[in-house]
Structures are given as C-alpha cells and as structure tokens.
Amino acid sequence: MTHLSTDVLIVGAGGAGMYAAIVAARSGASVLLLDKSLVGRGGATIMAQMTVAAAIAQQEPDHWTLHLADTIEAGRGMCNEELSAILCEEGPARILEMDEWGARWAREEGHIKQVKAPGHSRCRCCYVDFLNTGPAVAATLRRQVSNMDAIKRLSNIAVTDIVVDGGRTVGAVGLELVSGDVITFEAGAVILAAGGLTKLFRRNSASTNMGGEAYALALRAGAELVDMEFVQFFPIAHLAPRLVGMDPIMWDPFRYKLGGKLLNGNFEEFIHSYGGSDAGKYTTVRDQASYAILKEVEAGRGSPHGGVYLDFRHVPELELRQAVGPVIDRLLTNGIDLTKMPVEVGPMAHYHMGGVRVNSRMATRVPGLYAAGEAVGGANGANRLSGNAITEAFVFGKRAGRFAAEEALRTKSAWNAKYAAEEVEQARTLRQGHEGSDVTPVELQGELKDLMWENVGPFRTGEGLAKALVRIREMKHRDFADLSISREKYFNLDIQDWFELRAMLTTAEAVVMAALARNESRGAHQRLDFSGSDASLLKNQVLELENGRLTASWAPVVCSSVKVEPV
C-alpha cells in the first residue's frame, strides 16, 4: 500500500480542481491533484461547448450586480445570495485572468465578444468558438498546472473516503484504477471538486465519471448537503444519430436563432397542444418543451429513440452556414446533413444546482474540508442561469484553493494508519472477489439509472418518488451486500463500480428524499401533483448523515449583503 503526503489534496481535476490547484500552489502549499480520468481531461468542463457568463462589459454596459439580479431571478428565490454575489462579482476577474493565460476568447473589434444567452439582461456571455470553449479553457488550465512544480498530478485515482480524525479532515483513501492498489493520502486540507451527479440518470449530457461521489464523500465525512432536489434537465439534448466529439446540448441556441422546428414522430408540430405557441417563434421555455416532448413520447408519438425530431430542413443552406459556421462540417463528419435530415432530441439530466453546503470560503462545517465547482450547492438556487457553470468553476475553484492552502499551512497533523483502516480493509476484501448473486455492480448501477430517470426525472410525482426511495433503500441495505465481484487483479471494473455504486446510492437517496419533501413545483423541480409554487416552502433543505442514517431539515434561504473576503 502506498502512502502520500501533501498540504492540499484536490479530488477532481476539471476546471474547478485545476483552478484550485493553481491558486493553492501560488499560496505556498504543496498540492496533489487527483482524477478518476486523466488530469485535466475528465469531468464536465472539457465537454462544454457553450458560453461563460461574466459582466466584463466589453460588448455593452454591464455590471456584476445586474448579473446577480439575473442569477437570483433564474434561481426562483432559492439562491444563497452570498455565494451568488461571489460568483457574479469575481467572475469578470477570472475571465480576464484566463485571457492573460491564453484562453483566446473570441474577439470583435479588439474586445472580447459577448452574446446574450437565455435569462440574461445583457450580452455578457463569452466563448472561444462554436465548438471549443470547454476544451480551450481546460487546455489553458492544464498548461498552468503543468508549469508549477508544487502541483503533483495523479490520474486514474478514485477517492473512496475522506479521512477525519477528531472532527478534522486529515486525508483520504483512494483506489488506483489500473492495479486496484489502495493509496492513502495525508493532507492538511481536502477540496472536493469531483463535479455533479448526472450519471445517476439513464439519459445525461455529462462525463461518465460524474456519479455524485463528491456529495457522498462529503456526507460520510460529516458535511452537509443542500438543495439536492434541484437537478437541471436540458429539454432538447441530442439522442440520434450518433454524435461523437460534440456537446449533446448544442441545439438550443441554433433552434432559437434559426427557427428549428420540433416535430413528433408523425412530423407534426405539437407544442401548441400543451399550451405553448412555438410555431414561427421557437422560444418555448425549457420546462414546457420538456413536458410536451415527454407527453408525445408517452402517447406513442415519439421518434424511434424515444424523443422527437428537431428539423432545420426549411432553412436555406447558406443561412445555416452563416449562423452555425464550422458546426455544419463537424456534423457532416458525424453523418448528419441538416439540409436533408432532422435529428432526434429529448430531455437529459444536465447539471445539478444542489451540492455540498459551504460558506463564503468554500469551507464545509468539517474543518479542513472544502468544495468547489458543481460540487457546491446553493449559488444557483432552483435553476441555473445559462453560462454560470464554468464561471462557478473558476470563481469557486480559486477561493477554495486559497482558503484551503491557508488552512493546510497553519495545520499540523500526524497521520496514523488506523484512521483509514476500515476503508483499506474494505478494498482488500473486494480484491478477494465475491460469488454472491449473479448481479454485478454495473448491472445494479444500470437499474438505479433507469429508476431515477423514470421516477425522479424532469417531471415527478409523490407516488413515483416514494417508489424510487423504497427501491434505493432496498439496493443499499440488501442487494448491495451480495453483488458478484470478480477476482481479476488488474483493471478490475467490478471493484471500481462497487465503490462508485456505493456513492451513487447515497447521493440518489439524498435527491429523492429532498424531492419527496418539496411538495411544490419550483425551478428545475417539477411535481405533476403540485403544479404551483408554495411560498411557505421558500427555504432550503439541508441533509446530513446521523449514525449512518440520512436526515433532512429546513433552513432559511441566505439573503445576505455581508461583505465577503476578496481573493
């Protein structure tokens, strides 16, 4: 067994994790940056092909307080306004810092070009080009990380537990995914930057390594979660034909700009049947579009892959090329000719507004444990404003890196192998294999994803949520204990999937519990049995583990104008 020591340990090396590593190292701390995939090439940031919101006011007059007002409005009254203010106020500095580092934001007449995205009152969303905003910013951060000797990088490491002693974070336990070896890490501070939970759903737009581990790790360590019911579903994500190397949520702006028609399986426009007036306008709001699509599928009028058609065949090719640019050619390499064929689209799990409960320093209630990026809950309330995700990664990553480094450099800890003994023994037991049932961990993952999609998807009912909660608890307390585990020494996917499934079940239970308790429809949480919002539920749900049992309570929404410490 290998043991490694560092000042700051960062779990997850996407945009938030890399930004945190850079700032922690510049603050004088030694940093160990871990990722289940390749460092800087996994997670959600690198997959993003859309825009990054920040009030840099280079396209038109703007101010961060206007961005804040739009964020709070999109959040349906549920935003932690202290975190939202940090996101909006510090966003411009991060965009300009990334520009200095070579992010190559698209320019127009000598300034960074900004466009208006849905929900924004100003043109404030930056991008690199039609296809490469996420890859470009990830590459920019990778270059910075690679030039810093204080940052050590380890790929193919799945952190399975945060180690706490005397109420303080002292390190973590990880699994080397190739050899299956256990690694223990001693650290003065740990930052959870492992992204969201969209892998819990059968249809999702995210990286396959986003199974909600950050939330499960936080709970097991003694931290709290907040707003877990608010999962954002994107209404017209790509279903078919097969799309390689492109973001499945790319269609929304093209539909608005070009007038893409949504057609059911009979090639009929249908939004008007559900209270919308989409024909000729193509501006139906997302929840209404999702509802109409799912109802058409339910009625047997869906497309072959369980969605509907998005059709641009009525738009002249020249107009398509002028509006979409190189996207047309990239689509052609995928066998998609928009002038001759429609594509199939439908709702997908896209982002999570809830997450780890932190203060303005990105610190949890467990000393030494921090969170950053999509792992953090609260800043976006009940519905995230378009373009805020990568900004959140930059801003919260920087703050987590700075304050975690301060904590680590003033903390003296003495590692003892007994702290991690239970988790280490668990990994060793799994390596011996288990012949139990014929069900493997990945098969139970598949059932969980189907269960979540069918009962905890874009539109929910109390009956469906209760059904999901019962089954998830059966999986946790019965099925999980008797899974079949192979004895393969190297590349043992059963062991990897076992630990991932453990986290997925914990996180799924948190989402369903919170959704079942919120008897209203608000933002991304839509209950078919409670069609309107309830003013008495304008409050946050906080979840924690008490003696191994998940519990929930209500807390007032943070509406604060307190001046936070700048970074």
BELFEN-V237334 format. One record per helix or strand. SS is the DSSP state (2 for helix, 1 for strand). FROM is the first residue (numbers start at 1). TO is the last residue. If there is no record, write none. Layout:
# BELFEN-V237334
ss:SS from:FROM to:TO
ss:SS from:FROM to:TO
This chain:
# BELFEN-V237334
ss:1 from:2 to:11
ss:2 from:15 to:26
ss:1 from:31 to:34
ss:2 from:45 to:47
ss:1 from:52 to:53
ss:2 from:64 to:74
ss:2 from:81 to:100
ss:1 from:107 to:108
ss:1 from:111 to:112
ss:1 from:115 to:115
ss:1 from:125 to:126
ss:2 from:133 to:146
ss:1 from:151 to:154
ss:1 from:157 to:165
ss:1 from:168 to:176
ss:1 from:182 to:192
ss:2 from:198 to:200
ss:1 from:204 to:204
ss:2 from:213 to:221
ss:1 from:225 to:226
ss:1 from:231 to:240
ss:2 from:251 to:258
ss:1 from:261 to:263
ss:1 from:269 to:269
ss:2 from:271 to:274
ss:2 from:286 to:298
ss:1 from:308 to:311
ss:2 from:317 to:324
ss:2 from:327 to:333
ss:1 from:343 to:352
ss:1 from:355 to:356
ss:1 from:363 to:363
ss:1 from:367 to:367
ss:1 from:369 to:371
ss:2 from:373 to:375
ss:1 from:376 to:376
ss:2 from:388 to:409
ss:2 from:417 to:431
ss:1 from:434 to:434
ss:1 from:440 to:440
ss:2 from:441 to:455
ss:1 from:460 to:460
ss:2 from:462 to:477
ss:2 from:479 to:482
ss:1 from:484 to:485
ss:2 from:493 to:517
ss:1 from:522 to:522
ss:1 from:525 to:525
ss:1 from:527 to:527
ss:1 from:530 to:530
ss:2 from:535 to:537
ss:1 from:539 to:546
ss:1 from:549 to:556
